[in-house]
Amino acid sequence: MSGLQIVIDTNVIVAGLRSNRGSAFQLLQLIGTGKFDINISVPLILEYQDVLLRQLSVLGLSKEDISDLIDYFCFAGKQHEIFYLWRPTLRDPEDEMLLELAVKAQCDYVVTFNVRDFQGSDQFGIKIVTPNEFLQAIGER
């Protein structure tokens, strides 16, 4: 696998599943290809699952589809346990677990559509980018 480490925000997962035309979908298609490694934690996987199950009708997926997707993220992702908290660092408390995971996993990027919500994360040396910006950085756009 690649040495490039990322955390993917839930909003990117949802966007990628809602439309197969955008950068979020392209990013999801690249998971497991070796171009980068995704990093996960139990709280993040539970958030993915909760949000995706609440949007089944919008996404046009079944519970089994979501279960398969979550299983794939667990298979493809590097799992981390988080034992420490810096809260509050960000203006949106929901994003703190992403930053904590990214720091613990020594990630290069957090990929999100809510870049502004991560103001203050620059102190950890992690780039906060949109899916399109990330794809450009790895030469896929």
C-alpha positions as CSV (number, residue, x, y, z in Angstrom):
1,M,0.0,0.0,0.0
2,S,0.9,3.6,-0.3
3,G,2.6,5.7,2.4
4,L,-0.1,8.4,1.9
5,Q,-2.5,8.3,4.9
6,I,-6.0,9.9,4.9
7,V,-9.2,10.0,6.9
8,I,-12.5,10.4,5.0
9,D,-15.3,12.5,6.5
10,T,-18.8,11.0,6.4
11,N,-20.1,13.8,4.2
12,V,-17.7,12.6,1.4
13,I,-19.0,9.0,1.8
14,V,-22.6,10.2,1.5
15,A,-21.8,12.4,-1.5
16,G,-19.9,9.6,-3.3
17,L,-22.9,7.2,-2.8
18,R,-25.5,9.8,-3.9
19,S,-23.9,10.5,-7.3
20,N,-21.4,8.7,-9.5
21,R,-20.3,11.9,-11.2
22,G,-18.3,13.7,-8.7
23,S,-14.9,13.7,-7.0
24,A,-16.3,12.0,-3.9
25,F,-17.4,9.0,-6.0
26,Q,-14.0,8.9,-7.7
27,L,-12.3,8.9,-4.3
28,L,-14.4,6.0,-3.1
29,Q,-13.5,4.1,-6.3
30,L,-9.8,4.5,-5.4
31,I,-10.1,2.9,-1.9
32,G,-8.1,-0.2,-1.8
33,T,-6.1,0.5,-5.0
34,G,-2.8,1.4,-3.1
35,K,-2.9,5.1,-4.0
36,F,-3.5,5.9,-0.4
37,D,-4.5,4.2,2.9
38,I,-7.7,5.1,4.7
39,N,-7.7,5.2,8.4
40,I,-10.7,4.3,10.6
41,S,-11.7,4.0,14.2
42,V,-14.7,2.4,15.9
43,P,-16.5,5.8,16.4
44,L,-15.9,6.8,12.8
45,I,-17.2,3.4,11.4
46,L,-20.3,3.7,13.7
47,E,-20.9,7.2,12.4
48,Y,-20.6,6.0,8.8
49,Q,-23.1,3.3,9.5
50,D,-25.6,5.5,11.4
51,V,-25.6,8.2,8.8
52,L,-25.8,5.8,5.8
53,L,-28.6,3.8,7.4
54,R,-30.6,7.0,8.0
55,Q,-30.3,7.8,4.3
56,L,-31.1,4.5,2.7
57,S,-34.0,5.8,0.7
58,V,-32.0,8.8,-0.6
59,L,-29.1,6.6,-1.5
60,G,-31.2,3.9,-3.1
61,L,-29.3,1.2,-1.1
62,S,-30.4,-1.6,1.1
63,K,-29.3,-2.4,4.7
64,E,-27.2,-5.2,3.3
65,D,-25.5,-2.8,0.8
66,I,-24.6,-0.6,3.8
67,S,-23.4,-3.6,5.8
68,D,-21.2,-4.7,2.9
69,L,-19.8,-1.2,2.5
70,I,-19.0,-0.9,6.2
71,D,-17.3,-4.4,6.0
72,Y,-15.2,-3.2,3.1
73,F,-14.1,0.0,5.0
74,C,-13.1,-2.2,7.9
75,F,-11.2,-4.6,5.6
76,A,-9.5,-1.8,3.6
77,G,-8.9,0.6,6.4
78,K,-6.1,0.8,9.0
79,Q,-7.8,0.6,12.4
80,H,-6.8,2.8,15.3
81,E,-7.9,3.1,18.9
82,I,-8.0,6.6,20.2
83,F,-6.9,7.0,23.8
84,Y,-6.6,10.8,24.1
85,L,-8.6,13.9,23.3
86,W,-7.6,17.5,22.5
87,R,-11.1,18.8,22.6
88,P,-12.1,21.4,22.0
89,T,-9.9,22.2,19.0
90,L,-12.5,22.7,16.3
91,R,-15.6,24.7,16.1
92,D,-17.8,21.7,15.3
93,P,-17.5,19.1,18.0
94,E,-18.7,16.3,15.6
95,D,-15.4,16.8,13.7
96,E,-13.1,16.3,16.7
97,M,-13.0,12.5,16.3
98,L,-11.8,12.9,12.7
99,L,-9.0,15.2,13.8
100,E,-8.0,12.9,16.7
101,L,-7.9,9.9,14.3
102,A,-5.9,11.8,11.8
103,V,-3.3,12.8,14.4
104,K,-3.1,9.3,15.9
105,A,-2.7,7.7,12.5
106,Q,-0.2,10.4,11.4
107,C,-2.3,11.2,8.4
108,D,-1.4,13.5,5.6
109,Y,-5.0,14.6,4.8
110,V,-8.5,14.8,6.1
111,V,-10.8,14.7,3.1
112,T,-14.0,16.6,3.7
113,F,-16.5,19.0,2.2
114,N,-16.4,21.0,5.5
115,V,-12.9,22.4,5.2
116,R,-13.9,25.5,7.2
117,D,-14.9,23.4,10.2
118,F,-11.3,22.3,10.6
119,Q,-9.8,25.7,11.3
120,G,-7.2,25.2,14.0
121,S,-6.1,21.7,12.8
122,D,-3.1,23.2,11.0
123,Q,-1.2,23.0,14.2
124,F,-1.0,19.2,13.7
125,G,0.4,19.4,10.2
126,I,-2.6,17.7,8.6
127,K,-3.9,19.1,5.3
128,I,-7.7,19.6,5.2
129,V,-8.9,19.2,1.6
130,T,-12.0,18.6,-0.5
131,P,-12.2,15.4,-2.5
132,N,-11.3,17.3,-5.7
133,E,-8.3,18.9,-4.1
134,F,-7.1,15.5,-2.8
135,L,-7.5,13.9,-6.2
136,Q,-5.5,16.7,-7.7
137,A,-2.8,16.2,-5.1
138,I,-2.4,12.5,-6.0
139,G,-2.6,13.1,-9.8
140,E,-6.1,11.7,-10.3
141,R,-7.6,14.9,-11.7
